[in-house]
Structure formats: structure tokens, C-alpha cells
């Protein structure tokens, strides 16, 4: 049976752990909002890129679509996960989602090249038998996203020209609300022909139609690179928000378990303390009765 002192020590340890969990829970909630704002900030930027494409495609839609036509060779996969732990099944879910999608599409392992963002998701992918060709670390804040996006674009260029990779897919966890998220994927390159046609068919909001003097191919290529930047930045921010959402859920479960354990420890402590007091009182009564017997 545990003593009151040992129970006090366990209660103190549980209380300290609960304090740490609450702090991590608060940090996760703040981080979610930070990355949500980053996603929201892309709205105007993305609209400007689409408006630029709209003007270029009004005149060059057919040539742009013809240039995109090519035989499928190899597939590049960019999968976003985490470097840190305490985020539940986030990495396992997105890695299994990616592998299932590749299996459904019939893309063989030898025709895939994988770039993993986050060491933990890379471990899950490799454990499933899929080699990881490039590994990048996850940023600690929104300030670290832009350099990593630029690095991924450089990898895309290298894989396209050196390894004949012509299709690039992105897999990441998309933040929903609270502590909820879901696996998401989309084709980064080649750009969807339906999307380009939809942009070209949009009605221009102003009566004044802009013109451009640069070479059409050059400006189209520049705008597509901006589209890549927006898409990758959004995937980064959504993935980081989902990571913190998963961590928030884990901390909520941990907080509930610790509070339940603390409640049990308090019950044990009061029961043990009461038993100790009762035993001491019985010892006093027994001693008193023994003294009375000796006196009589």
C-alpha cells in the first residue's frame, strides 16, 4: 500500500505534467491561427495570378494547351508531414493516403520520385517500401515557408530535366476546423487544362481590358511559377495547421487522462490519510485501555 508521502509526490508530478500539457495545448491553438492567417493572405495574391493568366490565355490558350501535351513518363510526389512528434496519426494517415492513391493510379514504384517534407512522414513512407529521394525539414513558423517553397521549385526543375519527371502530385493534410483535418491531394503539374479553360472563359470585371508587351511564352511561364509558389505555400501552411490541430487533439486527450489520474490520486490520498488517522486513533485507544488494565 502506498504512503501519503508517495501519493503526494505522484500528485505533484501529475500536476507538473498537466501544466506542460496545457501550455502545449495553448501553443498549438495559437499556431493553428497563425497558419490560418497565412492561408487567408494568399487569397489576393492568388487572384492577381489568375487575373494575369486570364489576360494571357485570352490570346494564347490554344498554344499553351498544345505545349502541355506530352507522354507520361515519371511521377514526382511531394508529401507533407512533420518533424516533431506528439501529433497523433497525422504522418501515418497522409503516407497511407499517398500510397493508396499511387496504387489506384497504377504508378509503379520505379516510376515514382518522392520528396518528403518532415522526417517522420519520410520514415512511414520508407517503412512501406517506397524510397524517399529528397527530404526537407518543416519550418518552425510562416517566415520559414518561402525559402522551402523556392527549394521545392528547384527540385521540381531538376527532376523534370534530369530524371524525366513530367507529373507532380502534392499530398498534405488540409485543415478543417478545431482539431480536425483530412488528407488532401491535387496535381501540381501539368496544370489542369480545365482550370486554364475556365480562367480564359471568365468575364473581365472592368471595362478596360489590360494588354501586355512581354513575350507571351515568357509571361505565361512566369505566371505559372507564381501559381506553383501559391500552391506550395498553401500546402505548407495547411499541413502545418493540421499538424498543430492533431497535436491539439493529442494534448486534449492527455489533459483529460491526467485530470482523471489526478482525481484518482486525490481519492487514494484521502483514503490512505483517513486510514492512517484511524490506525493512530486505534493505537491510542488500545494503549489507553492497556494502561487502565495495569492500574486496576
C-alpha positions in Angstrom: 0.0 0.0 0.0 1.3 3.5 -0.9 2.0 6.0 1.8 0.6 9.5 1.8 4.1 10.9 1.0 4.5 8.8 -2.1 1.0 9.8 -3.2 1.9 13.5 -2.7 4.9 13.0 -4.9 2.8 11.4 -7.6 0.2 14.1 -7.4 2.9 16.8 -7.7 4.4 15.1 -10.8 0.9 14.7 -12.4 0.2 18.4 -11.7 3.5 19.5 -13.3 2.8 17.3 -16.4 -0.7 18.8 -16.6 0.8 22.3 -16.6 3.1 21.3 -19.5 0.3 19.8 -21.5 -1.9 22.9 -21.1 1.0 25.1 -22.3 1.5 22.9 -25.4 -2.3 22.9 -26.0 -2.3 26.8 -25.9 0.8 27.0 -28.2 -0.9 24.6 -30.7 -4.1 26.7 -30.8 -2.1 29.9 -31.4 0.0 28.2 -34.2 -3.2 27.0 -35.9 -4.4 30.6 -36.1 -1.0 31.7 -37.4 -1.1 29.3 -40.3 -4.8 30.0 -41.0 -3.9 33.7 -41.5 -1.1 32.6 -43.8 -3.6 30.7 -46.0 -6.0 33.6 -45.9 -3.3 36.0 -47.0 -2.8 34.1 -50.2 -6.3 35.0 -51.5 -5.4 38.3 -53.0 -2.1 37.1 -54.3 -3.7 34.1 -56.0 -6.4 36.3 -57.5 -3.7 38.5 -59.0 -2.0 35.5 -60.6 -5.3 34.2 -62.0 -6.1 37.6 -63.5 -2.7 37.7 -65.2 -3.3 34.2 -66.6 -6.7 35.3 -67.7 -5.3 38.1 -69.9 -2.5 35.9 -71.4 -4.9 33.0 -72.1 -7.4 35.2 -73.9 -4.9 35.2 -76.8 -2.7 32.2 -76.2 -4.9 29.4 -74.8 -4.5 27.0 -77.7 -0.8 27.3 -77.9 -0.5 26.9 -74.1 -2.5 23.7 -74.2 -0.6 22.3 -77.2 2.7 22.9 -75.4 1.5 21.0 -72.4 0.8 17.8 -74.4 3.4 15.1 -73.7 3.6 11.4 -73.0 3.5 10.3 -69.4 7.0 9.3 -68.2 7.5 9.5 -64.4 5.7 10.9 -61.4 7.1 13.2 -58.8 5.4 13.1 -55.4 5.6 15.8 -52.7 4.2 14.6 -49.4 4.0 16.9 -46.4 4.2 15.7 -42.8 6.0 16.7 -39.6 9.5 16.6 -38.0 8.1 16.7 -34.4 6.1 14.1 -32.5 3.0 14.3 -30.3 0.8 14.9 -33.3 -1.2 11.7 -33.4 -1.7 9.7 -36.6 -1.1 12.7 -38.9 2.1 11.3 -40.6 0.8 7.7 -40.9 -2.5 8.9 -42.4 -1.0 11.0 -45.1 1.6 8.5 -46.1 -1.0 5.7 -46.4 -3.3 8.0 -48.3 -0.5 8.8 -50.8 0.5 5.1 -51.2 -3.1 4.1 -51.8 -3.6 6.9 -54.4 -0.5 5.7 -56.3 -1.7 2.1 -56.2 -5.1 3.2 -57.6 -3.4 5.2 -60.3 -1.2 2.2 -61.3 2.1 4.2 -60.9 4.8 1.7 -60.3 7.4 2.3 -57.6 10.3 2.6 -60.1 8.4 5.4 -61.9 8.0 7.5 -58.7 10.3 10.0 -57.1 9.3 11.1 -53.6 10.1 14.4 -51.8 9.1 14.2 -48.2 8.7 17.3 -46.0 9.3 16.1 -42.5 11.4 13.3 -41.2 8.5 11.4 -39.5 6.4 11.1 -42.7 9.6 10.0 -44.6 10.0 7.2 -42.1 6.4 6.0 -42.6 6.9 6.1 -46.4 10.1 4.2 -46.4 8.7 1.6 -43.9 6.0 0.9 -46.5 8.7 0.1 -49.1 8.7 3.4 -51.0 12.2 5.0 -51.2 12.4 8.8 -50.4 14.6 10.7 -52.9 14.6 14.1 -51.1 14.0 15.1 -47.5 13.3 18.6 -46.3 12.6 19.8 -42.8 9.4 21.5 -41.8 9.6 25.3 -41.0 9.1 26.5 -37.4 7.0 29.5 -38.5 5.5 31.2 -41.5 8.8 33.0 -42.1 10.5 29.7 -42.9 7.9 28.7 -45.6 9.1 30.8 -48.5 12.7 29.6 -48.6 11.5 26.0 -48.6 8.9 26.6 -51.3 11.8 28.0 -53.5 13.8 24.9 -52.7 11.0 22.6 -53.8 10.6 24.5 -57.1 14.3 24.0 -57.7 13.9 20.2 -57.0 10.9 20.2 -59.4 13.1 21.7 -62.2 15.9 19.3 -61.5 13.6 16.2 -61.6 11.9 17.4 -64.7 15.1 17.9 -66.8 17.4 15.3 -65.3 15.0 12.5 -64.4 12.2 12.9 -67.0 9.6 13.6 -64.3 6.6 15.3 -66.0 3.8 14.9 -63.5 3.9 16.3 -60.0 1.4 15.5 -57.3 1.1 17.1 -53.8 -0.2 15.2 -50.7 -0.9 17.1 -47.5 -3.4 17.3 -44.6 -5.9 20.0 -45.1 -7.1 21.9 -42.0 -10.8 21.9 -41.4 -11.7 23.4 -38.0 -11.0 23.0 -34.4 -8.8 19.9 -34.1 -10.0 18.4 -37.4 -8.2 17.8 -40.7 -8.3 15.4 -43.6 -5.8 14.1 -46.2 -5.9 16.0 -49.5 -4.1 15.8 -52.8 -4.0 17.6 -56.2 -2.0 17.6 -59.3 0.5 20.5 -59.3 1.9 19.9 -62.8 0.9 19.7 -65.6 -1.6 22.5 -64.8 -5.2 21.3 -65.3 -6.4 22.1 -68.8 -9.9 22.5 -67.5 -8.7 25.1 -65.0 -6.9 27.1 -67.7 -10.0 27.0 -69.9 -12.2 28.1 -67.0 -9.9 31.1 -66.3 -9.8 32.0 -70.0 -13.6 32.0 -70.2 -14.1 34.3 -67.2 -15.6 37.7 -67.8 -13.2 40.5 -67.1 -14.5 42.6 -64.3 -13.5 46.0 -65.7 -14.4 47.7 -68.9 -10.8 48.4 -69.6 -9.0 45.3 -70.9 -5.3 45.1 -70.0 -2.6 44.4 -72.5 0.9 43.0 -72.2 4.0 43.8 -74.2 6.3 41.0 -73.0 6.7 37.8 -75.0 3.6 35.6 -74.4 5.6 32.4 -73.6 7.8 34.2 -71.1 5.0 35.9 -69.2 2.9 32.7 -69.2 5.9 30.8 -67.8 6.4 33.4 -65.1 2.8 33.3 -64.1 2.9 29.5 -63.8 5.8 29.8 -61.5 3.8 32.2 -59.3 1.0 29.6 -59.4 3.4 27.0 -58.2 4.6 29.3 -55.4 1.0 29.9 -54.2 0.0 26.2 -54.4 3.1 25.0 -52.5 2.9 27.8 -49.9 -0.8 26.9 -49.3 0.1 23.2 -48.9 2.8 24.1 -46.4 0.5 26.3 -44.3 -2.4 23.9 -44.4 -0.1 21.0 -43.4 1.4 22.9 -40.5 -2.1 24.0 -39.3 -3.2 20.3 -39.5 -0.1 19.2 -37.6 -0.9 21.6 -34.7 -4.6 20.6 -34.9 -3.5 17.0 -34.4 -1.2 18.0 -31.6 -4.1 19.9 -30.0 -6.3 16.8 -30.1 -3.5 14.8 -28.6 -3.0 17.3 -25.8 -6.7 17.4 -25.1 -6.7 13.6 -24.7 -3.6 13.8 -22.5 -5.2 16.6 -20.4 -8.3 14.5 -19.8 -6.3 11.4 -18.8 -4.1 13.4 -16.4 -7.1 15.0 -14.8 -8.7 11.6 -14.3 -5.5 10.3 -12.9 -5.2 13.3 -10.5 -8.8 12.7 -9.4 -8.0 9.0 -8.6 -4.8 10.0 -6.8 -6.7 12.5 -4.6 -9.2 9.8 -3.7 -6.4 7.4 -2.8 -4.6 10.1 -0.8 -7.7 11.0 1.3 -8.5 7.3 1.8 -4.9 6.5 2.8 -4.8 9.6 5.1 -8.1 8.6 6.8 -6.8 5.0 7.3 -3.6 6.3 8.8 -5.5 8.6 11.2 -7.9 5.7 12.1 -4.9 3.4 12.8 -3.3 6.0 15.0 -6.5 6.6 17.0 -6.9 2.8 17.4 -3.3 2.6 18.7 -4.0 5.4 21.2 -7.3 3.8 22.4 -5.6 0.4 22.7 -2.7 1.9 24.7 -5.1 3.8 27.0 -7.1 0.6 27.7 -3.8 -1.3 28.4 -2.8 1.4 31.0 -6.2 1.2 32.6 -5.9 -2.6 33.0 -2.5 -2.3 34.6 -3.7 0.4 37.0 -6.7 -1.8 38.1 
